[in-house]
């Protein structure tokens, strides 16, 4: 019992002693907290110890005291404004933009003053003894910077000039010009903005004066060809000279000349890798095919009979399929053709490798009312087509071509009837509206009413060849006329004149024929279309050749007292002589030969003739 009593007494003494220690600890703790509160409250409007702004110690200072202490430092650094943006360091092209600093100084002070003071008691207490460094950064108005860069670009950017090729004269290699292009430069606005923003992430005091002179980001937009590249470009273009792409279908035609194709070429220069300007190609295709694309057209045929019971057509509208050129397919063919030419192929080999290559791919839609539904004369479909050009014609000749076509348009030829061009046309003189233009008469070209009528007869002759009709009379001109060899060869013309110089054919089909003559005075282009009933026949020109070339004769000078002495007036033009022949083979629907029509033309050499004043 005595031992137990002793242990209890000893424990009670230790407990009493620890109790005093606990009381003391609590008092000390509350004292520390109280003093810390006083300490923290003291720093509510002062910077914590170990606080630095732009490397200047502002510990224990109020906002006003710190601002006063930092004022001289800020004043010195502010003098480094503005930011200079240089377009090209080798030149003097530059602009400047004001930086924002004063507002940023105040922001930095506020950030340093409030750092940690809105956090919990213990975190705030810990902050008081940590070293805290704050730096002012320069900023810039992004919209102002963008406008400054855009203005700098507008002043000093250089438009690129891509290398290109030009063929001044079709088929003439000596007229090929390679433009090596010119270097361009472009200020990259977004990239330059990011570069400047990255630079300004560095504290203001750490920026050097050179840091505020910033080179804009510039890109080269084209590179001028060197001599080796020019030689390669020339070789590519040379392969295209004289090669015209002509795509046809449905009596429609889209021609791309060597000049147009060469203009599409682009040449790799280290930056631009395009070999063909595809945007320009698409635009060219659109321009070439805009007159081909059309909606479907319903047929209409209205007529009456005259006192001789002859059919007089009042209105004739053939049914036409709606057509839309497949521009994507045409573009691919042109690109493939250019590649083939550059590899050393020619048009013949391209066509042999793909017989449909020069077929004009189109999407078609049938008309609701066909020509066959409008009449019972057998005028159901197109069976023959001819075309010609007359660029360079004088105004009176253009008038005469148009007048001839209007007179002959919608002529009806009955089955078995022989058509005579002269008889159908009637009188050709001033009384019927014809004007003076050059004709061939008495071995010379001379002005007379009706010059240009042979444009129509020659075009009709070509339509007759295409239709495989029985031509009973055709005469070539005495000498070559340039109009009839535009997009054609010598020998496909037919001259007419009053009397027996005529173009005639027999309608050897089962139905009536309708001849449609159309001319375009703007494009100086005309067509003849023959409508009837096809019996399946088709024609083919074979064994064409020309030979016996003879140079033009020496000029002839004819004295003319009506002209001033020595004055010259050309009244006839020189032409070389040549012979030409071909055979038009007409086959039936089974491929059996119906006829073989042989045509021969002899064109005399011709001299230029001048009236000379005496």
ZAKOL-651671 format. One line per field, with one value per residue (C-alpha): x, y, z; residue number from 1. Coordinates in steps of 0.1 Angstrom, whole numbers. Layout:
N
u <- X:...
v <- Y:...
w <- Z:...
i <- NUM:...
END
This chain:
614
u <- 0:28:44:11:5:40:35:2:18:47:24:3:34:44:9:8:41:31:-2:18:39:7:-7:26:26:-9:0:31:11:-16:11:28:-4:-13:21:19:-14:1:30:7:-16:14:22:-14:-4:33:54:65:101:123:102:120:105:127:156:150:143:109:106:86:77:43:30:38:73:81:68:90:120:113:105:140:146:114:121:154:140:110:133:141:107:95:99:114:103:127:116:150:182:201:178:161:126:111:83:78:52:48:51:29:50:35:4:25:47:15:3:36:35:-1:9:38:17:-11:10:0:-22:-54:-44:-48:-30:-3:4:5:29:52:52:67:101:103:123:98:109:86:95:77:72:65:34:20:-15:-20:-43:-19:9:-10:-19:17:29:2:13:49:40:19:49:77:63:72:48:62:66:66:87:66:69:54:51:45:38:21:44:75:102:122:93:95:104:112:106:128:105:115:120:91:90:62:60:45:23:12:47:61:35:44:81:76:54:80:107:85:81:116:115:118:150:167:160:189:185:191:163:139:150:131:135:101:96:100:93:105:75:93:128:142:153:190:205:202:165:159:173:150:121:129:131:97:81:98:81:47:53:31:10:-26:-51:-84:-112:-144:-178:-215:-203:-187:-150:-126:-92:-62:-34:3:5:-23:-7:27:13:0:35:51:87:100:122:129:99:71:68:38:45:12:-9:-40:-61:-54:-61:-95:-103:-91:-114:-143:-137:-133:-164:-189:-205:-207:-226:-263:-297:-317:-336:-370:-375:-400:-407:-433:-438:-463:-465:-462:-482:-459:-465:-429:-422:-413:-399:-411:-394:-369:-354:-337:-338:-305:-292:-284:-246:-223:-186:-169:-144:-125:-120:-109:-85:-69:-66:-48:-24:-18:-12:13:32:33:46:74:83:88:55:34:-3:-4:12:-10:-41:-29:-23:-58:-82:-107:-81:-93:-130:-147:-162:-197:-228:-259:-296:-322:-348:-384:-396:-374:-372:-388:-419:-425:-427:-433:-408:-380:-362:-353:-317:-284:-266:-239:-218:-194:-176:-152:-136:-131:-109:-94:-123:-132:-165:-183:-172:-185:-218:-221:-214:-241:-266:-259:-265:-298:-310:-301:-311:-337:-336:-356:-343:-368:-357:-341:-339:-306:-297:-280:-263:-266:-303:-312:-293:-307:-292:-261:-258:-264:-302:-303:-283:-247:-218:-185:-158:-129:-138:-117:-127:-108:-76:-75:-89:-113:-140:-175:-208:-210:-174:-176:-204:-178:-173:-208:-204:-171:-187:-216:-192:-176:-210:-218:-185:-194:-230:-217:-242:-238:-219:-225:-206:-177:-150:-119:-108:-82:-58:-55:-77:-64:-99:-105:-73:-80:-81:-82:-60:-59:-85:-116:-132:-159:-161:-194:-203:-232:-238:-221:-196:-218:-219:-245:-256:-284:-305:-300:-316:-352:-364:-363:-332:-331:-300:-293:-267:-255:-228:-213:-201:-183:-163:-161:-172:-200:-215:-237:-258:-278:-308:-326:-329:-298:-296:-265:-240:-208:-178:-141:-114:-85:-53:-51:-19:-7:23:37:45:52:63:41:48:66:44:27:25:-3:-1:-29:-31:-58:-31:-4:29:48:19:10:-24:-25:-55:-44:-24:4:-3:19:7:-1:-19:-41:-62:-82:-109:-141:-151:-188:-198:-232:-242:-227:-193:-196:-184:-212:-190:-155:-156:-123:-115:-86:-76:-49:-42:-21:6:-5:11:4:-9:-4:-19:10:5:20
v <- 0:24:18:25:56:68:62:82:111:112:111:139:160:154:161:194:204:195:214:246:238:234:267:284:269:281:316:316:304:330:356:345:345:379:393:377:393:426:419:409:439:461:448:452:485:478:454:422:417:403:420:434:452:455:445:473:464:478:458:476:505:518:521:558:553:525:545:574:550:535:567:575:540:540:574:562:530:547:568:536:538:531:497:499:473:470:456:449:455:464:492:520:507:507:518:523:515:530:505:505:509:534:513:482:498:504:469:454:474:463:427:429:446:420:389:364:388:373:338:321:333:307:310:348:344:321:347:373:356:344:364:378:393:412:425:450:439:462:454:466:472:442:460:490:465:447:480:491:458:460:495:485:456:478:501:476:443:434:415:382:377:340:328:323:317:336:326:357:339:305:279:302:289:322:341:322:344:330:355:344:361:384:378:389:395:395:406:378:398:370:356:390:397:365:373:407:393:367:394:415:385:394:418:454:461:431:443:459:488:464:442:470:470:440:426:417:382:384:355:353:347:339:331:342:314:309:301:264:267:291:265:238:261:268:231:225:253:244:209:226:250:241:217:229:209:207:189:181:165:172:197:216:226:238:247:255:270:265:302:296:263:278:307:282:268:274:266:252:278:264:280:276:240:242:231:244:273:252:282:299:266:264:300:293:262:282:309:284:264:290:291:253:248:251:238:213:230:217:216:238:237:261:266:275:268:295:298:272:248:253:248:281:278:304:291:263:254:220:200:203:182:201:201:207:203:181:207:183:157:183:198:164:157:190:183:148:162:187:160:138:166:174:137:140:128:146:150:120:97:111:104:69:60:71:75:93:118:147:139:167:150:164:156:157:159:150:176:169:176:163:176:143:151:185:174:145:157:135:165:147:151:167:148:172:200:225:255:283:315:348:368:398:404:440:454:450:414:406:422:401:368:376:386:354:333:351:346:309:300:273:262:230:204:177:140:135:173:189:220:249:275:302:294:294:326:346:379:391:429:462:459:429:446:434:457:459:436:417:389:369:379:380:368:394:404:433:451:440:435:401:396:371:349:321:320:305:282:268:262:244:223:211:203:182:163:156:144:122:138:135:167:171:203:220:243:255:291:302:310:304:326:329:329:293:280:293:261:241:229:240:223:225:255:260:291:303:331:338:313:279:286:269:245:217:185:160:150:113:106:94:126:163:183:216:238:261:289:308:335:353:387:393:361:361:324:306:272:252:225:199:184:153:116:96:63:54:66:82:98:99:121:100:104:141:157:189:194:215:246:277:310:341:361:394:424:442:480:495:532:553:590:595:590:614:607:579:569:532:516:478:462:426:404:378:341:310:283:248:216:196:165:142:115:116:79:74:42:28:18:-16:-1:-9:18:37:62:75:112:126:163:181:217:237:272:294:316:351:385:415:443:480:511:536:573:589
w <- 0:9:-26:-44:-24:-33:-70:-69:-52:-76:-107:-93:-89:-126:-138:-119:-133:-170:-165:-159:-190:-211:-198:-206:-241:-248:-236:-258:-288:-285:-280:-312:-331:-317:-327:-361:-366:-357:-380:-409:-404:-404:-439:-453:-469:-472:-492:-475:-466:-494:-521:-552:-582:-612:-590:-566:-529:-518:-485:-458:-481:-488:-524:-524:-510:-534:-564:-553:-550:-584:-602:-613:-625:-645:-659:-673:-688:-704:-726:-746:-764:-791:-807:-842:-868:-897:-930:-944:-924:-956:-963:-943:-946:-911:-889:-851:-826:-791:-763:-732:-700:-675:-670:-667:-639:-618:-626:-614:-581:-575:-582:-557:-530:-531:-536:-508:-489:-500:-490:-456:-424:-424:-462:-458:-429:-449:-478:-455:-454:-490:-516:-541:-574:-598:-632:-654:-690:-720:-739:-772:-786:-809:-833:-836:-842:-869:-887:-885:-900:-927:-936:-938:-960:-983:-988:-993:-1004:-1039:-1061:-1073:-1110:-1118:-1147:-1178:-1216:-1244:-1281:-1301:-1334:-1336:-1350:-1349:-1325:-1330:-1315:-1282:-1252:-1217:-1190:-1160:-1135:-1107:-1070:-1048:-1011:-986:-950:-929:-905:-881:-878:-872:-845:-827:-829:-813:-786:-777:-774:-751:-727:-715:-685:-695:-676:-692:-727:-745:-769:-799:-787:-796:-832:-846:-881:-896:-909:-946:-971:-1007:-1029:-1062:-1074:-1106:-1129:-1134:-1168:-1164:-1155:-1184:-1208:-1193:-1196:-1232:-1240:-1225:-1244:-1277:-1276:-1278:-1307:-1336:-1316:-1313:-1293:-1311:-1293:-1312:-1307:-1317:-1343:-1315:-1314:-1287:-1299:-1277:-1297:-1291:-1279:-1253:-1241:-1238:-1218:-1192:-1185:-1151:-1142:-1110:-1094:-1059:-1044:-1069:-1080:-1103:-1139:-1152:-1140:-1133:-1123:-1157:-1174:-1158:-1168:-1204:-1206:-1193:-1219:-1247:-1239:-1227:-1262:-1263:-1231:-1237:-1225:-1246:-1274:-1287:-1325:-1344:-1381:-1396:-1434:-1461:-1499:-1525:-1558:-1574:-1545:-1533:-1496:-1480:-1445:-1420:-1390:-1385:-1351:-1350:-1318:-1300:-1272:-1240:-1238:-1209:-1214:-1188:-1178:-1154:-1181:-1206:-1181:-1174:-1212:-1217:-1188:-1201:-1236:-1224:-1205:-1236:-1258:-1233:-1234:-1272:-1285:-1311:-1318:-1341:-1315:-1287:-1309:-1318:-1282:-1273:-1302:-1280:-1267:-1288:-1283:-1264:-1234:-1228:-1207:-1230:-1225:-1252:-1263:-1255:-1291:-1320:-1355:-1368:-1348:-1366:-1402:-1426:-1453:-1439:-1425:-1393:-1384:-1393:-1420:-1432:-1418:-1432:-1418:-1428:-1415:-1433:-1410:-1427:-1450:-1459:-1446:-1480:-1483:-1448:-1458:-1489:-1471:-1446:-1474:-1493:-1463:-1456:-1491:-1492:-1456:-1452:-1489:-1494:-1519:-1529:-1533:-1567:-1574:-1586:-1566:-1584:-1563:-1589:-1596:-1559:-1552:-1581:-1593:-1576:-1582:-1565:-1571:-1548:-1521:-1529:-1524:-1543:-1530:-1547:-1571:-1596:-1632:-1665:-1649:-1621:-1588:-1592:-1573:-1583:-1567:-1549:-1538:-1509:-1524:-1529:-1491:-1489:-1519:-1506:-1472:-1488:-1508:-1475:-1461:-1492:-1488:-1452:-1461:-1489:-1514:-1552:-1563:-1600:-1606:-1587:-1599:-1580:-1580:-1604:-1577:-1539:-1518:-1482:-1466:-1478:-1462:-1427:-1406:-1439:-1467:-1503:-1525:-1504:-1522:-1549:-1570:-1585:-1610:-1632:-1659:-1659:-1631:-1606:-1576:-1581:-1564:-1565:-1535:-1537:-1503:-1496:-1481:-1485:-1475:-1457:-1461:-1432:-1438:-1407:-1404:-1374:-1385:-1352:-1353:-1391:-1391:-1410:-1412:-1435:-1420:-1441:-1425:-1439:-1433:-1428:-1447:-1427:-1454:-1442:-1460:-1456:-1473:-1485:-1505:-1500:-1514:-1528:-1550:-1578:-1557:-1579:-1564:-1569:-1600:-1600:-1592:-1621:-1622:-1642:-1652:-1638:-1646:-1619:-1592:-1582:-1599:-1582:-1560:-1557:-1550:-1546:-1564:-1563:-1540:-1548:-1544:-1550:-1573:-1562:-1572:-1549:-1550:-1528:-1530:-1510:-1503:-1495:-1479:-1469:-1434:-1440:-1450:-1487:-1511:-1528:-1547:-1549:-1559:-1571:-1569:-1585:-1581:-1599:-1586:-1608:-1594:-1591:-1590:-1569:-1590:-1583:-1599:-1604:-1608:-1638
i <- 1:2:3:4:5:6:7:8:9:10:11:12:13:14:15:16:17:18:19:20:21:22:23:24:25:26:27:28:29:30:31:32:33:34:35:36:37:38:39:40:41:42:43:44:45:46:47:48:49:50:51:52:53:54:55:56:57:58:59:60:61:62:63:64:65:66:67:68:69:70:71:72:73:74:75:76:77:78:79:80:81:82:83:84:85:86:87:88:89:90:91:92:93:94:95:96:97:98:99:100:101:102:103:104:105:106:107:108:109:110:111:112:113:114:115:116:117:118:119:120:121:122:123:124:125:126:127:128:129:130:131:132:133:134:135:136:137:138:139:140:141:142:143:144:145:146:147:148:149:150:151:152:153:154:155:156:157:158:159:160:161:162:163:164:165:166:167:168:169:170:171:172:173:174:175:176:177:178:179:180:181:182:183:184:185:186:187:188:189:190:191:192:193:194:195:196:197:198:199:200:201:202:203:204:205:206:207:208:209:210:211:212:213:214:215:216:217:218:219:220:221:222:223:224:225:226:227:228:229:230:231:232:233:234:235:236:237:238:239:240:241:242:243:244:245:246:247:248:249:250:251:252:253:254:255:256:257:258:259:260:261:262:263:264:265:266:267:268:269:270:271:272:273:274:275:276:277:278:279:280:281:282:283:284:285:286:287:288:289:290:291:292:293:294:295:296:297:298:299:300:301:302:303:304:305:306:307:308:309:310:311:312:313:314:315:316:317:318:319:320:321:322:323:324:325:326:327:328:329:330:331:332:333:334:335:336:337:338:339:340:341:342:343:344:345:346:347:348:349:350:351:352:353:354:355:356:357:358:359:360:361:362:363:364:365:366:367:368:369:370:371:372:373:374:375:376:377:378:379:380:381:382:383:384:385:386:387:388:389:390:391:392:393:394:395:396:397:398:399:400:401:402:403:404:405:406:407:408:409:410:411:412:413:414:415:416:417:418:419:420:421:422:423:424:425:426:427:428:429:430:431:432:433:434:435:436:437:438:439:440:441:442:443:444:445:446:447:448:449:450:451:452:453:454:455:456:457:458:459:460:461:462:463:464:465:466:467:468:469:470:471:472:473:474:475:476:477:478:479:480:481:482:483:484:485:486:487:488:489:490:491:492:493:494:495:496:497:498:499:500:501:502:503:504:505:506:507:508:509:510:511:512:513:514:515:516:517:518:519:520:521:522:523:524:525:526:527:528:529:530:531:532:533:534:535:536:537:538:539:540:541:542:543:544:545:546:547:548:549:550:551:552:553:554:555:556:557:558:559:560:561:562:563:564:565:566:567:568:569:570:571:572:573:574:575:576:577:578:579:580:581:582:583:584:585:586:587:588:589:590:591:592:593:594:595:596:597:598:599:600:601:602:603:604:605:606:607:608:609:610:611:612:613:614
END
